[in-house]
Amino acid sequence: MIDEEAPKASLRPCILFKPVGRPRWPYHRIQATPYGDKVVATPKPPTHTGYIRGLYWLGGADPVLANRIETILMGRIDSNAAVAHRMILNDSISKLPRNVRLAWPRFVIGLLIRSPAQVANVYKRMTTPTTQEYRELQRNYRKDFPGGRYEDLPAEVIKTGALLTTARLMQNAEVEQMLNGMIWSVYDLGLPELSFLTSDRPVVMSNGVGNKGGHLAIPISPKKLFIAFRDEKIKAEIQALSPWHIRDAVNLSVVRNAIEVVWDTHANQLKMVRENMSLEAKNDLNFFRA
C-alpha cells in the first residue's frame, strides 16, 4: 500500500492524451495484472488519468530522495516535455526551442522506464540478481566497502539504490543525441472512426533505431502519432501505408508492450486488448540492437 504522504507523481503516457482546456472525451482505463491475462476496462474521466501517487516510491526507501527525483529531475524534464508535446501536436516541430527539443528524447526514454512496475522491477533485479549481475554488484560494492558483502545491505539501502538507478537510466546522452538527430514528423489518422491507444509503455520502435531503416513512434493524442525516422527512405515507406495499417500496427505494439495499463477513448478495441495485453511486456526494447 502506497503511503498517502508519498509525492504525487505524473504518469505521463496518459497525460499525452489529456485534452487541453475542457475535456472532450471520456477514457477507458484497461487494467491487467502485471504481465498477466486478467483484463478489465473501466470508464474514467480525463481528470482521473495522468497522475499516480508515489510513482518513484518504494516503501522503506528514502522519501526525501524520492521527492527530489520527482520534483527536481523529473519535474524539469516533464515541464519542457509538456511544452514540446503541445508544439508537436500543433505541427510546430521546426519551432521547438533548443531546451524543449532536448527534453523530448529524455522524456521518450523515461516512458520505457518510469512506470511504477518498472521502478519496482529495478528493485527486484537488485535484490534477486543473476549470477553475472551479482558479481558486478559485489565488485562495485567492495570498491566502497572492502571486505563487505552486497547481500548484507539493508533493504532500505537497496531501495534507495533502485531509485538512483532508475534516475540514471533515464539520462542516456548517447540515445538522446541519436534521437535528436533523426527526422521528426507528426502523422494524423484523419478519419473519425480510427484512433490510437496508449499505455504505461507506449513507445513503438524498431530494434536498432539508430541503424538504417530505424524508426520510433509514440501516440500523442487519439488521432496523432509522433514519429522519428532514421532516414528519408523509411519515412517514405511508413507514410505510404494506409491509416488503417498504421492504426492497427501501432495499437497492437502499444498493447503487447504494455505492462499493466492501456488507455482508450472508447472500449471498442477491448477484444484485441484482451488477446494481446502484455504479451511482449517482459522484452527489453533496445535502441541499438539491429
C-alpha positions in Angstrom: 0.0 0.0 0.0 1.4 3.4 -1.0 1.7 6.0 1.7 -0.7 8.9 1.4 2.2 11.2 2.0 4.1 9.9 -1.0 4.8 12.6 -3.6 2.1 12.9 -6.3 4.0 11.9 -9.4 2.9 12.2 -13.1 2.3 9.0 -15.0 2.9 10.7 -18.4 1.7 8.3 -21.1 -2.0 9.0 -20.5 -1.2 12.7 -20.0 -0.3 12.7 -23.7 -4.0 12.0 -24.4 -5.3 14.6 -21.9 -7.1 17.4 -23.9 -6.1 21.0 -23.5 -8.8 23.0 -21.9 -12.3 21.5 -21.3 -12.3 17.6 -21.5 -13.7 16.4 -24.8 -13.7 12.7 -24.4 -14.0 10.0 -21.7 -11.3 7.5 -21.1 -11.4 3.7 -20.6 -8.6 2.6 -18.3 -7.9 -1.1 -19.3 -6.1 -2.7 -16.4 -4.4 -6.1 -16.3 -2.5 -8.0 -13.7 1.2 -7.2 -14.3 2.3 -9.3 -17.2 -0.9 -11.3 -16.8 -4.1 -12.1 -18.6 -6.8 -10.7 -16.4 -8.1 -7.6 -18.3 -10.8 -5.2 -17.1 -12.0 -2.0 -18.7 -13.2 0.9 -16.5 -14.6 4.2 -17.8 -12.7 7.2 -16.3 -13.0 11.0 -16.9 -9.8 12.8 -18.2 -9.3 14.3 -14.8 -8.8 10.8 -13.3 -5.9 10.0 -15.6 -2.4 11.2 -15.7 -1.3 11.1 -12.1 -0.4 8.4 -9.6 0.8 9.0 -6.0 4.2 7.7 -5.3 5.5 6.8 -8.8 9.0 6.8 -7.5 8.0 5.5 -4.1 9.3 2.2 -2.7 8.2 1.5 0.9 11.3 1.8 3.1 13.3 4.0 0.6 14.4 7.5 1.5 11.3 9.7 1.0 13.4 12.8 0.6 15.3 11.2 -2.3 12.1 10.0 -4.0 10.7 13.5 -3.7 13.9 15.1 -5.1 13.9 12.7 -8.1 10.3 13.7 -8.9 10.4 17.4 -8.3 13.9 18.3 -9.4 14.9 15.7 -12.1 11.5 14.6 -13.5 9.8 18.0 -12.9 12.3 19.8 -15.1 12.0 17.1 -17.9 8.2 16.9 -17.7 7.8 20.7 -17.8 9.8 21.1 -21.0 8.3 17.9 -22.5 4.8 19.3 -21.9 5.7 22.3 -23.9 7.2 20.0 -26.6 4.0 17.9 -26.6 1.8 20.9 -27.2 4.0 22.3 -30.0 4.3 18.9 -31.7 0.6 18.4 -31.6 0.3 21.8 -33.3 2.8 20.7 -36.1 5.3 23.2 -34.8 8.3 20.9 -34.6 10.5 23.3 -36.5 9.8 26.0 -33.9 10.8 24.0 -30.8 13.2 25.9 -28.6 16.5 24.1 -28.1 16.0 23.2 -24.4 12.5 21.9 -25.2 13.6 19.8 -28.1 16.4 18.3 -25.9 13.9 17.4 -23.2 11.6 15.4 -25.6 14.1 12.5 -26.2 14.8 12.2 -22.4 11.0 12.1 -21.9 10.8 9.3 -24.5 13.5 7.3 -22.8 11.6 7.8 -19.5 8.4 6.3 -21.0 10.3 3.0 -21.3 11.5 3.1 -17.7 9.4 5.2 -15.3 6.2 3.2 -14.8 5.5 2.0 -11.2 6.0 -1.6 -12.3 9.4 -0.8 -13.9 10.6 1.1 -10.8 9.6 -2.0 -8.7 11.3 -4.3 -11.2 14.7 -2.4 -10.8 14.5 -3.1 -7.1 13.6 -6.7 -7.7 16.6 -7.1 -10.0 18.8 -5.6 -7.3 17.5 -8.0 -4.6 17.5 -11.1 -6.8 20.3 -10.6 -9.3 21.5 -13.2 -11.8 25.0 -14.7 -11.1 26.6 -12.2 -13.5 24.7 -9.2 -12.1 25.6 -10.3 -8.5 29.3 -10.4 -9.4 29.1 -6.9 -10.8 27.1 -5.6 -7.8 29.6 -7.3 -5.4 32.6 -5.9 -7.2 31.2 -2.3 -7.2 30.2 -2.7 -3.5 33.6 -3.8 -2.4 35.2 -0.7 -4.0 33.4 1.4 -1.4 33.3 -1.2 1.4 36.3 -3.5 1.2 35.6 -6.9 2.7 31.8 -6.3 2.8 29.1 -8.4 1.2 26.4 -7.0 -1.1 23.8 -9.4 0.3 24.3 -7.9 3.8 23.0 -4.5 2.6 19.8 -3.4 4.4 16.6 -3.4 2.2 16.2 0.3 2.6 19.6 1.0 1.2 18.9 -1.2 -1.8 15.6 0.6 -2.4 17.4 3.9 -2.3 19.8 2.5 -4.8 16.9 1.3 -7.1 15.6 4.9 -7.2 19.0 6.3 -8.1 19.5 3.6 -10.7 16.1 4.5 -12.3 17.0 8.1 -12.5 20.4 7.3 -14.1 18.8 5.0 -16.7 16.6 8.0 -17.9 19.7 10.1 -18.6 21.4 8.4 -21.6 23.2 11.1 -23.5 24.0 8.7 -26.4 20.4 7.8 -27.0 19.3 11.5 -26.6 21.8 12.6 -29.2 20.7 9.9 -31.6 17.0 10.7 -31.3 17.7 14.4 -31.8 19.5 13.6 -35.0 16.5 11.8 -36.5 13.8 13.2 -38.8 10.8 14.2 -36.6 7.3 14.2 -38.0 3.6 14.0 -36.9 1.2 11.6 -38.5 -2.6 12.4 -38.4 -5.0 9.5 -38.8 -7.5 11.9 -40.4 -10.5 9.6 -40.1 -13.1 9.9 -37.3 -13.6 6.1 -37.0 -9.9 5.5 -36.2 -8.0 6.2 -33.0 -4.7 5.3 -31.3 -4.4 3.7 -27.9 -1.7 4.5 -25.3 -0.3 2.5 -22.4 2.2 2.5 -19.5 4.9 1.8 -22.1 3.7 3.4 -25.3 6.9 3.6 -27.3 6.8 1.8 -30.6 10.1 1.2 -32.3 12.3 -0.9 -34.4 15.3 -2.6 -32.7 18.3 -0.6 -33.6 16.6 2.8 -34.0 19.9 4.4 -35.0 20.5 2.0 -37.8 19.4 2.3 -41.4 15.6 2.0 -41.6 15.2 2.7 -37.8 12.2 4.4 -36.5 10.3 5.3 -33.3 6.7 6.3 -32.7 4.5 7.5 -29.8 0.8 8.2 -29.8 0.5 11.8 -28.7 -3.3 12.0 -28.9 -6.1 9.7 -30.0 -5.6 10.9 -33.6 -1.9 11.9 -33.8 1.3 10.0 -33.8 4.8 11.4 -33.2 7.3 9.6 -35.5 11.1 9.9 -35.6 12.8 8.4 -38.8 16.4 7.4 -39.2 16.4 8.2 -42.9 14.1 9.5 -45.7 13.6 6.0 -47.2 11.9 4.6 -44.1 9.9 7.8 -43.7 8.5 7.5 -47.3 7.8 3.7 -46.7 5.8 4.3 -43.5 4.0 7.4 -44.7 2.8 5.4 -47.8 0.9 3.0 -45.6 -2.8 3.3 -45.1 -4.2 4.9 -41.9 -5.9 1.5 -41.1 -2.5 -0.3 -41.3 -0.7 2.3 -39.2 -3.5 2.4 -36.6 -3.5 -1.4 -36.3 0.3 -1.8 -36.2 0.7 1.0 -33.6 -2.1 -0.2 -31.3 -1.0 -3.8 -31.4 2.5 -2.8 -30.4 1.3 -0.5 -27.7 -0.9 -3.2 -26.2 1.7 -6.0 -26.5 4.4 -3.9 -24.8 2.0 -2.6 -22.0 2.9 -3.7 -18.5 -0.5 -3.4 -16.8 -2.5 -0.4 -18.2 -3.9 0.6 -21.5 -6.0 3.7 -22.2 -8.6 4.2 -24.9 -11.2 6.8 -25.7 -13.8 4.0 -26.1 -13.8 0.3 -25.4 -14.4 -1.0 -28.9 -10.9 -2.5 -29.1 -11.3 -4.4 -25.8 -11.2 -7.8 -27.6 -7.9 -7.0 -29.2 -6.5 -5.8 -25.9 -7.6 -8.9 -24.1 -6.0 -11.1 -26.7 -2.6 -9.2 -26.8 -2.2 -7.5 -23.4 1.4 -7.6 -22.2 2.5 -10.4 -24.5 5.8 -8.7 -25.0 6.0 -6.7 -21.8 9.0 -8.6 -20.5 11.0 -7.9 -23.6 13.6 -5.1 -23.3 13.2 -2.5 -26.1 16.7 -1.8 -27.5 17.7 1.4 -29.1 20.9 0.0 -30.7 20.4 -3.7 -31.4 19.8 -4.5 -35.1 
